[in-house]
Amino acid sequence: MRLLGLMPDLRVVLLQGGDAQATWRRLEKAHPDVAAQERFQVVRTYHPGRQALWSPDPEVRAAREQHRENALRRVADMLRD
């Protein structure tokens, strides 16, 4: 919460991977007002490491890669506006 307070112009939070997303859920549970804030958007996606995208199924791999690409595009669009 202190870190968020130091960034009054924060527009987007990119959560990459399960640990980041779990940490954010704990923050929201401890501080429910965080989720209600409209000053920034939260974007969730896979961890940037290669193993996060790996799957024996090529379609699953492609879907994970597309999800991550879409998330990064959303962040870029938010920052561009």
Rosetta constraint file for C-alpha pairs under 8 A:
AtomPair CA 1 CA 5 HARMONIC 6.18 0.50
AtomPair CA 1 CA 27 HARMONIC 7.82 0.50
AtomPair CA 2 CA 6 HARMONIC 6.42 0.50
AtomPair CA 3 CA 7 HARMONIC 6.83 0.50
AtomPair CA 4 CA 8 HARMONIC 7.34 0.50
AtomPair CA 4 CA 10 HARMONIC 7.79 0.50
AtomPair CA 10 CA 39 HARMONIC 7.17 0.50
AtomPair CA 10 CA 40 HARMONIC 6.04 0.50
AtomPair CA 11 CA 39 HARMONIC 6.28 0.50
AtomPair CA 11 CA 40 HARMONIC 4.17 0.50
AtomPair CA 11 CA 41 HARMONIC 6.26 0.50
AtomPair CA 11 CA 78 HARMONIC 7.51 0.50
AtomPair CA 11 CA 79 HARMONIC 7.22 0.50
AtomPair CA 12 CA 40 HARMONIC 4.95 0.50
AtomPair CA 12 CA 41 HARMONIC 4.68 0.50
AtomPair CA 12 CA 42 HARMONIC 5.79 0.50
AtomPair CA 12 CA 43 HARMONIC 7.32 0.50
AtomPair CA 12 CA 75 HARMONIC 6.83 0.50
AtomPair CA 12 CA 78 HARMONIC 7.30 0.50
AtomPair CA 12 CA 79 HARMONIC 7.66 0.50
AtomPair CA 13 CA 40 HARMONIC 7.06 0.50
AtomPair CA 13 CA 41 HARMONIC 6.20 0.50
AtomPair CA 13 CA 42 HARMONIC 4.77 0.50
AtomPair CA 13 CA 43 HARMONIC 6.18 0.50
AtomPair CA 14 CA 42 HARMONIC 6.09 0.50
AtomPair CA 14 CA 43 HARMONIC 4.95 0.50
AtomPair CA 14 CA 44 HARMONIC 6.09 0.50
AtomPair CA 14 CA 45 HARMONIC 7.71 0.50
AtomPair CA 14 CA 75 HARMONIC 7.47 0.50
AtomPair CA 15 CA 20 HARMONIC 5.35 0.50
AtomPair CA 15 CA 21 HARMONIC 5.73 0.50
AtomPair CA 15 CA 24 HARMONIC 7.99 0.50
AtomPair CA 15 CA 42 HARMONIC 7.30 0.50
AtomPair CA 15 CA 43 HARMONIC 6.06 0.50
AtomPair CA 15 CA 44 HARMONIC 4.78 0.50
AtomPair CA 15 CA 45 HARMONIC 6.24 0.50
AtomPair CA 16 CA 20 HARMONIC 6.03 0.50
AtomPair CA 16 CA 21 HARMONIC 7.20 0.50
AtomPair CA 16 CA 44 HARMONIC 6.16 0.50
AtomPair CA 16 CA 45 HARMONIC 5.07 0.50
AtomPair CA 16 CA 46 HARMONIC 5.17 0.50
AtomPair CA 16 CA 47 HARMONIC 4.48 0.50
AtomPair CA 16 CA 48 HARMONIC 6.62 0.50
AtomPair CA 17 CA 21 HARMONIC 6.33 0.50
AtomPair CA 17 CA 44 HARMONIC 7.67 0.50
AtomPair CA 17 CA 45 HARMONIC 6.17 0.50
AtomPair CA 17 CA 46 HARMONIC 4.56 0.50
AtomPair CA 17 CA 47 HARMONIC 3.79 0.50
AtomPair CA 17 CA 48 HARMONIC 7.47 0.50
AtomPair CA 17 CA 52 HARMONIC 7.85 0.50
AtomPair CA 18 CA 22 HARMONIC 5.95 0.50
AtomPair CA 18 CA 46 HARMONIC 7.36 0.50
AtomPair CA 18 CA 47 HARMONIC 7.24 0.50
AtomPair CA 19 CA 23 HARMONIC 6.07 0.50
AtomPair CA 20 CA 24 HARMONIC 6.23 0.50
AtomPair CA 21 CA 25 HARMONIC 6.26 0.50
AtomPair CA 21 CA 44 HARMONIC 7.01 0.50
AtomPair CA 22 CA 26 HARMONIC 6.32 0.50
AtomPair CA 23 CA 27 HARMONIC 6.26 0.50
AtomPair CA 24 CA 28 HARMONIC 6.17 0.50
AtomPair CA 25 CA 29 HARMONIC 6.11 0.50
AtomPair CA 26 CA 30 HARMONIC 6.15 0.50
AtomPair CA 27 CA 31 HARMONIC 5.84 0.50
AtomPair CA 27 CA 32 HARMONIC 7.91 0.50
AtomPair CA 27 CA 34 HARMONIC 7.79 0.50
AtomPair CA 28 CA 32 HARMONIC 4.96 0.50
AtomPair CA 28 CA 33 HARMONIC 7.39 0.50
AtomPair CA 28 CA 34 HARMONIC 5.85 0.50
AtomPair CA 28 CA 35 HARMONIC 6.00 0.50
AtomPair CA 32 CA 36 HARMONIC 7.07 0.50
AtomPair CA 33 CA 37 HARMONIC 6.48 0.50
AtomPair CA 43 CA 71 HARMONIC 6.47 0.50
AtomPair CA 43 CA 74 HARMONIC 7.91 0.50
AtomPair CA 43 CA 75 HARMONIC 7.33 0.50
AtomPair CA 44 CA 71 HARMONIC 7.06 0.50
AtomPair CA 45 CA 67 HARMONIC 6.81 0.50
AtomPair CA 45 CA 68 HARMONIC 5.49 0.50
AtomPair CA 45 CA 71 HARMONIC 6.31 0.50
AtomPair CA 46 CA 52 HARMONIC 6.33 0.50
AtomPair CA 46 CA 53 HARMONIC 7.30 0.50
AtomPair CA 46 CA 64 HARMONIC 7.30 0.50
AtomPair CA 46 CA 67 HARMONIC 7.82 0.50
AtomPair CA 46 CA 68 HARMONIC 6.08 0.50
AtomPair CA 47 CA 52 HARMONIC 5.73 0.50
AtomPair CA 47 CA 53 HARMONIC 7.99 0.50
AtomPair CA 48 CA 52 HARMONIC 7.07 0.50
AtomPair CA 49 CA 53 HARMONIC 7.45 0.50
AtomPair CA 50 CA 54 HARMONIC 6.51 0.50
AtomPair CA 53 CA 61 HARMONIC 5.65 0.50
AtomPair CA 53 CA 64 HARMONIC 5.80 0.50
AtomPair CA 53 CA 65 HARMONIC 6.49 0.50
AtomPair CA 54 CA 61 HARMONIC 5.82 0.50
AtomPair CA 55 CA 60 HARMONIC 6.34 0.50
AtomPair CA 55 CA 61 HARMONIC 5.55 0.50
AtomPair CA 56 CA 60 HARMONIC 7.98 0.50
AtomPair CA 56 CA 61 HARMONIC 7.82 0.50
AtomPair CA 57 CA 61 HARMONIC 6.44 0.50
AtomPair CA 58 CA 62 HARMONIC 6.10 0.50
AtomPair CA 59 CA 63 HARMONIC 6.10 0.50
AtomPair CA 60 CA 64 HARMONIC 6.16 0.50
AtomPair CA 61 CA 65 HARMONIC 6.17 0.50
AtomPair CA 62 CA 66 HARMONIC 6.05 0.50
AtomPair CA 63 CA 67 HARMONIC 6.04 0.50
AtomPair CA 64 CA 68 HARMONIC 6.27 0.50
AtomPair CA 65 CA 69 HARMONIC 6.15 0.50
AtomPair CA 66 CA 70 HARMONIC 5.99 0.50
AtomPair CA 67 CA 71 HARMONIC 6.17 0.50
AtomPair CA 68 CA 72 HARMONIC 6.26 0.50
AtomPair CA 69 CA 73 HARMONIC 6.21 0.50
AtomPair CA 70 CA 74 HARMONIC 6.17 0.50
AtomPair CA 71 CA 75 HARMONIC 6.34 0.50
AtomPair CA 72 CA 76 HARMONIC 6.20 0.50
AtomPair CA 73 CA 77 HARMONIC 6.06 0.50
AtomPair CA 74 CA 78 HARMONIC 6.16 0.50
AtomPair CA 75 CA 79 HARMONIC 6.21 0.50
AtomPair CA 76 CA 80 HARMONIC 6.00 0.50
AtomPair CA 77 CA 81 HARMONIC 6.29 0.50
